[in-house]
Amino acid sequence: MDGQREVSEGSGRTAARRAAMAMAVFVAIMGLIFWLNPSGIYLWVKAVHVIAIIAWMAGMLYLPRLFVYHCEAKPGSEQSETFKIMERRLLRVIMNPAMIIAWALGLWLAWSGGYFLEPWFWGKFLAVVAMSGVHGSFSKAVRLFAEDRNRRSARYWRIMNEVPTVLMIAAVVLVIVKPF
């Protein structure tokens, strides 16, 4: 088992390095785009912001499903250990970088568009803060599952799977419809 854990930790570091490299390439590309065409950067930033949100939401919807299945696996079993690897990689390699990019570019878009004065923006901001809180609770759950200390039921995780969906709907409606 220790050999398997060492291999998974080593591949976890490799995945983290790949994520760091991807972030560096992303920053370099964005810098190049800005340098070549500073007036066109807004649409590029918006496009990457939406891409980051899609990646973040994919993880926010998939991770609790993994938790549902992980609840059914016997602690210490091969299946449980596989879920631990999947959960950790999803969080570290996809969800965390996507959330950081979404936040950073979203704040830049709000600042450059002057949206901080708009009431709809503050509703969307609250939805994103709530989504970030859910992300934090999922991060804690990944740690607890990794330590075989999950105390939540599969039913709980099925319900929690719906929370990101509701928050996403609220954020999208506020941005597109701007009801107030």
C-alpha positions in Angstrom: 0.0 0.0 0.0 2.9 2.4 0.8 4.3 1.9 -2.6 1.0 2.7 -4.2 0.7 5.9 -2.0 4.2 6.9 -3.1 3.4 6.5 -6.7 0.1 8.4 -6.4 1.8 11.2 -4.5 4.6 11.4 -7.1 2.1 11.5 -9.9 0.2 14.2 -7.9 3.3 16.3 -7.9 3.7 15.7 -11.6 0.1 16.8 -12.1 0.7 19.9 -10.0 3.7 20.7 -12.1 1.7 20.3 -15.3 -1.0 22.7 -13.9 1.7 25.2 -13.0 3.1 25.0 -16.5 -0.3 25.4 -18.0 -0.8 28.5 -15.8 2.5 29.9 -16.9 1.7 29.3 -20.6 -1.7 30.9 -20.1 -0.1 34.0 -18.5 2.4 34.2 -21.3 -0.2 33.9 -24.0 -2.4 36.6 -22.3 0.7 38.9 -22.1 1.5 38.3 -25.7 -2.1 39.1 -26.8 -2.1 42.3 -24.7 1.2 43.3 -26.1 0.1 42.7 -29.7 -3.4 44.2 -29.4 -4.1 46.0 -26.1 -7.5 47.3 -27.3 -8.7 43.7 -28.0 -7.7 42.3 -24.6 -11.2 42.7 -23.1 -12.8 40.1 -25.3 -9.9 37.7 -24.9 -10.1 38.1 -21.1 -13.9 37.6 -21.2 -13.4 34.4 -23.3 -10.8 33.0 -20.9 -13.0 33.9 -18.0 -15.9 32.0 -19.4 -13.6 29.0 -20.2 -12.4 29.0 -16.6 -15.9 29.2 -15.3 -16.9 26.2 -17.4 -13.9 24.2 -16.1 -14.6 25.2 -12.5 -18.3 24.3 -12.8 -17.5 21.0 -14.4 -15.4 20.2 -11.3 -18.0 21.6 -8.9 -20.6 19.3 -10.4 -18.4 16.2 -10.7 -16.7 16.2 -7.4 -19.8 15.6 -5.2 -20.8 12.7 -7.5 -17.4 11.2 -6.8 -18.1 11.7 -3.1 -21.4 9.8 -3.5 -19.6 6.8 -5.0 -16.7 7.1 -2.5 -19.2 6.8 0.4 -20.1 3.3 -1.0 -16.5 2.1 -1.1 -15.0 0.4 1.9 -12.3 2.6 3.5 -8.8 1.4 2.5 -10.1 -0.6 -0.4 -8.6 -0.3 -3.9 -11.7 1.5 -5.0 -11.5 4.0 -2.1 -7.9 4.7 -2.9 -8.7 5.3 -6.5 -11.4 7.8 -5.6 -9.0 9.6 -3.3 -6.6 10.1 -6.3 -9.4 11.2 -8.6 -10.8 13.7 -6.0 -7.4 15.2 -5.2 -6.4 15.6 -8.9 -9.8 17.1 -9.9 -9.5 19.6 -7.1 -5.8 20.5 -7.5 -5.3 20.3 -11.2 -8.7 21.6 -12.5 -10.9 23.2 -9.9 -8.4 25.3 -8.0 -6.6 26.8 -11.0 -10.0 27.4 -12.8 -11.4 29.2 -9.7 -8.3 31.4 -9.4 -8.5 32.3 -13.1 -12.2 32.9 -12.9 -11.9 35.2 -9.9 -8.9 37.1 -11.2 -10.3 37.7 -14.7 -13.8 38.4 -13.3 -12.5 41.1 -11.0 -10.5 42.6 -13.9 -13.6 42.6 -16.2 -15.8 44.2 -13.4 -13.2 46.9 -12.8 -12.5 47.6 -16.5 -16.3 47.6 -17.3 -17.2 49.7 -14.4 -19.6 47.1 -13.1 -18.9 47.7 -9.4 -21.6 50.4 -9.4 -24.2 48.1 -10.9 -26.7 46.4 -8.5 -26.8 43.2 -10.5 -23.1 42.9 -10.1 -23.3 42.7 -6.4 -25.9 39.9 -6.6 -23.6 38.0 -8.9 -20.7 38.7 -6.6 -22.6 37.2 -3.7 -23.4 34.1 -5.8 -19.7 33.7 -6.7 -18.6 34.2 -3.0 -21.1 31.5 -2.0 -19.8 29.2 -4.8 -16.3 29.8 -3.5 -17.5 28.8 0.0 -19.0 25.6 -1.4 -15.6 25.0 -3.2 -13.9 25.4 0.2 -16.3 22.9 1.8 -15.6 20.4 -1.1 -11.8 20.9 -0.5 -12.3 20.0 3.2 -14.3 16.9 2.1 -11.4 15.8 -0.2 -9.1 16.0 2.8 -11.5 14.1 5.1 -12.1 11.4 2.5 -8.3 11.1 2.0 -8.0 10.6 5.8 -10.9 8.1 5.7 -12.8 10.5 8.0 -15.9 11.3 5.9 -19.0 11.3 8.2 -21.5 12.5 5.5 -23.9 10.1 3.8 -24.2 9.5 0.0 -27.6 11.3 0.3 -26.0 14.4 1.7 -23.6 14.5 -1.2 -26.4 14.0 -3.7 -28.1 17.1 -2.2 -24.8 19.1 -2.2 -24.4 18.2 -5.8 -27.3 20.6 -6.6 -26.0 23.6 -4.7 -23.4 24.7 -7.4 -26.2 24.4 -10.0 -28.5 26.8 -8.2 -25.7 29.3 -7.6 -24.6 29.0 -11.2 -28.1 29.7 -12.4 -28.3 32.8 -10.2 -25.0 34.1 -11.4 -25.8 33.6 -15.1 -29.3 35.2 -14.8 -27.8 38.2 -13.0 -25.1 38.7 -15.7 -27.3 38.1 -18.8 -30.7 39.4 -17.7 -29.5 42.1 -15.3 -32.9 42.1 -13.5 -32.0 45.1 -11.3 
